[in-house]
């Protein structure tokens, strides 16, 4: 199975899967701005719908994304951005649906635009 994770304010994929068709978000209202597509393509949605193992979208809050990126930084000494924190949030959740799987692959990317001071700002914004 494939699991996707978006923040609540950047949920175009989740919204499209729920609606069964691409949905145009009015805006991106999330700290995870690199997730910032307001609409997915019909091709992306069709491929997700046709994927043999299924594609399940999940949503996390901005706070969960920030908490996860901070935890990942503490665990691995690598800075990542909030979009990556969204995926990591599902890994760090105790009630994660990922726990039912023997193997989990998380694509960890992006951090070139992140600094420790920016992470501290995000922690203050989402205590």
Protein Blocks (a to p, Z undefined) as FASTA:
>chain_A
ZZddddfklmmkmmmmmnopacddfbdcdfklmlmpfbdcfklmmmmmmpmnopaddddd
fklmmmmmmmmmmmnopacdfklmmmmmmmmpmklcklmpmbdcdddehjklpcfklmmm
mmmmmZZ
